[in-house]
Each structure stands twice: as structure tokens, then as C-alpha cells.
């Protein structure tokens, strides 16, 4: 397909379908509009597929900066091709708007940055004045640029909270650390070893509550409740 002074290469591929002249005409009319939107393109690839009652058209348009891919499906091949080309044309319009926005961006940023450049110049002019008025023993009052004096007062800044917040303990109920039947001391020690418990609560045969506690040195400590 020719457009202006260059030639656009269009490749057609039919899968279980014959690419007729009517289909080529539909494709070339839409591609000509897309070329006017994007400018020079390097080529286009159109794949038409027929599978029982499904007719699929896939359009790929290649340019120097990007590739546009659009696909559509219908029970009629011409309808699917037109829909895919319409999607490709919509993408081309969006791409053109984005390119124009990028080209205008440097100029807009420059205009926005110009007012901000004047402020550092005024600050630079005041820098020597601040240096001359610096004094290791400044008076209690200093004059500002308008000739009015302002009293300088010390300010103490406190940060809160002064103490770190106390985290709530995570409590987990443990039924394995309590014996359900009365035990002798020897039985309780063996049961605590078997359950791998550092703390084990049990009752003796007289109903007294006793606690076994494994210390850091590995020894078992017996605590008798009053």
C-alpha cells in the first residue's frame, strides 16, 4: 500500500480461511487512516483465523517508536476485521496525543521553573548581611530588615511520650502443664519430662497443690502452694 512518498508493507495470513480482495480493501482503507494519524509506519501484519463458528482478526502495526496490536472476534470475518481495525485506530489516536504531550512538557516545565529562579538570587543578596551581623555574644534584641526589633526567647522542645509504651503480655493457655489426676513427686517429675514442660502443676494424693519449675541450670524446683 502506497502513502505519499513511501510504501507500507502489509502482510496477510489466513488460517483456515482465504483472504479475499474485499477483506484486503477493508484493511487497506483503515490502515490508510491510521497512517495519517501516526505518520510513517514500517509495516502491518494481519492474521485472519476461522475455527467453526469463531472468526478472529488480529492486526499488528509497526512504527519506529512502538507497535500497535488489536484483535477482535465475531461470527463474521468482516465484522471481526473491522472491529480490530477500529481498536487499532483508537490506540493510534491515544499514542499521538501522548507524543504531543511529551513534546510540550519541557516548555511547560521551563515556564513553571522561571519564577522560582528569582528567589535564590534575593536570598544570596541577603547572605552577606547575615554574616556581618553574626556575633558570638548576640544581644537579647536584634533589628530585622524593617527596622523593628524582635526579642529572642529560648525555646525548650519536649518529645512525648517520655517513656516507651509498655507492650501487653501475650498470654497463652496451656493445658499440658497441669495434671488432671493426683500424682506423687516422682510421677510428676517423669510426667514433666515426658511433656517437655518447664512448669508443671499437680496435686498430691492429699490434695495439696504443688508446682515443678525447671531452672536455667536444668534442676527441678518444687514449689508448694500454701
Secondary structure, DSSP 8 states (H G I E B T S, - for coil): -EETTEE--EEEEEESS---HHHHHHHHHHHHHHHHHH----EEEEEEEEETTEEEEEEEEE-SS-EEEEEEEESSHHHHHHHHHHHHHHHHHHHHHHHHHHHHHHHHHHHHHHHHHHHHHHHHHHHHHHHHT--TT--SEEE-TTS-EEE--------S-SS-----------STTB-SS---HHHHHHHHHHHT-SEEEEE-TT--EEEEEE-TTS-EEEEE--
